[in-house]
Amino acid sequence: MQVKWNSKYLITTIVALVIALYAVSVWWSVEPDVLTPKTMNSADGKPLTGYATTTAMIESMETLLDKQGGWLANDIMPPSVLMDNMPSFEFGALEQIRDMALVMRKEFSRSQSQSTADKDLLDAHSKLNIGHTSWLVPSAESQYRDAIKLLKLYRARMADPNNKDAQFYARADNLNEWLKEVQKRLGSLSQRLSASVGQERLNLDLVGDSANRQSTPTESSTQIKTSWWQIDNVFYEARGSTWALLNFMKAVEIDFADVLQKKNAEVSLRQIIRELEGTQQTVWSPMILNGSGFGLMANHSLVMANYISRANAAVIDLTNLLSQG
């Protein structure tokens, strides 16, 4: 029997489709849990140096690719093309993974400034830097999975006692280099989150020395305010960034245990972890609110900025501790 498609059937079909797509988008927006660091014992029975950090990178990237819905940032079909929270989360996490890959290549795997970079880490870092929205050949997912394979090759060579080429050096100076990258990332996120309510910022670009110069003159103060359309994107980018950073901090606590103990800095790292755990609390509101600082409505961006600023302050304290002789 032939079905007569009148307006009633059409409206019912459209409503059912919208509800189904919305349900899928809600399911795909569920954020991944924080990872548990993995270790592997070396021949002397102690945790293999570098294994936890390298594995945290691998599993963080795999989690982003294999979670429900997969990698959503480059999808061009509904419902993911209409979603922005999870793609923002993915981008924030990816930025932290890229930073770690850079430091792994430049610092952790090299004994000194004259040593050569590990080829697997060099290629992995290059592949991680493809645009996260790329969907044509090569797609973002294919490049990221290639990077994961290269990281696994590096980890396997590093764990092989007969292979002396692949190393991970846990020293105070190269840990500090990564923490400096973390400071910049957290500082930027804190400023962008704080701009949700708008604020006037003084120009501090040249403070510290009267001889400082810049290419072109700028105003002594500027009015900064995040667009209403971008507030939730910045918030979820911060959620993704702190999620990945929390995974790395827990791994670094294992790989750099001796360095932290010598500097009596274990508590400082645990304080960073505690503040980052605060950023991963469940968001009970169905949407990111943007109330004024002391108004009746909550401002989720300012709450997130508070946790990130405190984590950044703890990172600065840890950097100072590691710099001391």
WOPE-V642026 format. One record per backbone hydrogen bond with DSSP energy under -1.0 kcal/mol. CO is the residue of the C=O (numbers start at 1). NH is the residue of the N-H. E is the energy in kcal/mol with one decimal. If there is no record, write none. Layout:
# WOPE-V642026
CO_NH_E + CO_NH_E
This chain:
# WOPE-V642026
4_6_-1.6 + 6_10_-2.0 + 7_11_-2.5 + 8_12_-2.2 + 9_13_-2.5 + 10_14_-2.4 + 11_15_-2.7 + 12_16_-2.4 + 13_17_-2.3 + 14_18_-2.6 + 15_19_-2.4 + 16_20_-2.3 + 17_21_-2.7 + 18_22_-2.4 + 19_23_-2.4 + 20_24_-2.2 + 21_25_-2.4 + 22_26_-2.2 + 23_27_-2.1 + 24_28_-2.6 + 27_30_-1.2 + 40_48_-4.2 + 42_45_-1.8 + 46_42_-3.3 + 48_51_-1.7 + 50_54_-2.3 + 51_55_-2.5 + 52_56_-2.1 + 53_57_-1.8 + 54_58_-2.2 + 55_59_-3.1 + 56_60_-2.0 + 57_61_-2.0 + 58_62_-2.5 + 59_63_-2.4 + 60_64_-1.7 + 61_65_-1.7 + 62_66_-2.5 + 63_67_-1.3 + 67_70_-2.7 + 72_75_-1.6 + 77_81_-1.7 + 79_82_-1.6 + 80_83_-1.2 + 84_88_-1.7 + 85_89_-2.2 + 86_90_-2.8 + 87_91_-2.2 + 88_92_-2.4 + 89_93_-2.3 + 90_94_-2.6 + 91_95_-2.2 + 92_96_-1.4 + 93_97_-2.1 + 94_98_-2.8 + 95_99_-2.1 + 96_100_-2.3 + 97_101_-2.6 + 98_102_-2.3 + 99_103_-2.2 + 100_104_-2.8 + 101_105_-2.1 + 102_106_-2.5 + 103_107_-3.1 + 103_108_-1.8 + 104_109_-1.7 + 107_110_-1.5 + 108_169_-3.8 + 112_115_-1.3 + 118_122_-2.3 + 119_123_-2.6 + 120_124_-2.4 + 121_125_-2.4 + 122_126_-1.7 + 123_127_-2.2 + 124_128_-1.9 + 127_130_-1.2 + 131_134_-1.7 + 134_140_-2.4 + 139_143_-1.8 + 140_144_-2.5 + 141_145_-2.4 + 142_146_-1.8 + 143_147_-2.1 + 144_148_-2.0 + 145_149_-2.0 + 146_150_-2.0 + 147_151_-2.4 + 148_152_-2.2 + 149_153_-1.9 + 150_154_-2.4 + 151_155_-2.4 + 152_156_-2.4 + 153_157_-2.4 + 154_158_-2.6 + 155_159_-2.0 + 160_163_-1.8 + 169_171_-1.1 + 171_175_-1.7 + 172_176_-1.8 + 173_177_-1.3 + 174_178_-1.4 + 175_179_-2.2 + 176_180_-1.9 + 177_181_-1.2 + 178_182_-2.1 + 179_183_-2.4 + 180_184_-1.7 + 181_185_-2.1 + 182_186_-2.9 + 183_187_-2.6 + 184_188_-2.0 + 185_189_-2.1 + 186_190_-2.6 + 187_191_-1.9 + 188_192_-2.2 + 189_193_-2.5 + 190_194_-2.2 + 191_195_-1.3 + 193_196_-1.5 + 194_197_-1.1 + 195_226_-2.5 + 199_224_-3.2 + 201_222_-2.4 + 209_212_-1.6 + 220_203_-2.9 + 222_201_-3.1 + 224_199_-2.5 + 227_230_-1.6 + 230_234_-2.5 + 231_235_-2.1 + 232_236_-2.4 + 233_237_-2.1 + 234_238_-2.1 + 235_239_-1.9 + 236_240_-2.3 + 237_241_-2.5 + 238_242_-2.6 + 239_243_-1.8 + 240_244_-2.2 + 241_245_-2.3 + 242_246_-2.3 + 243_247_-1.7 + 244_248_-1.9 + 245_249_-2.8 + 246_250_-2.0 + 247_251_-1.3 + 248_252_-3.0 + 249_253_-1.9 + 251_255_-2.3 + 252_256_-2.6 + 254_257_-1.3 + 256_260_-2.7 + 257_261_-2.4 + 258_262_-2.4 + 259_263_-1.8 + 260_265_-3.3 + 265_269_-1.8 + 266_270_-2.2 + 267_271_-2.0 + 268_272_-1.6 + 269_273_-2.3 + 270_274_-2.4 + 271_275_-2.2 + 272_276_-2.4 + 273_277_-2.2 + 274_278_-1.1 + 278_281_-1.1 + 289_300_-1.3 + 292_295_-1.3 + 298_291_-2.6 + 299_303_-1.7 + 300_304_-2.4 + 301_305_-2.6 + 302_306_-1.9 + 303_307_-1.8 + 304_308_-2.4 + 305_309_-2.7 + 306_310_-2.1 + 307_311_-2.3 + 308_312_-2.6 + 309_313_-2.3 + 310_314_-1.9 + 311_315_-2.0 + 312_316_-2.3 + 313_317_-2.0 + 314_318_-2.3 + 315_319_-2.5 + 316_320_-2.2 + 317_321_-2.1 + 318_322_-2.4 + 319_323_-1.4
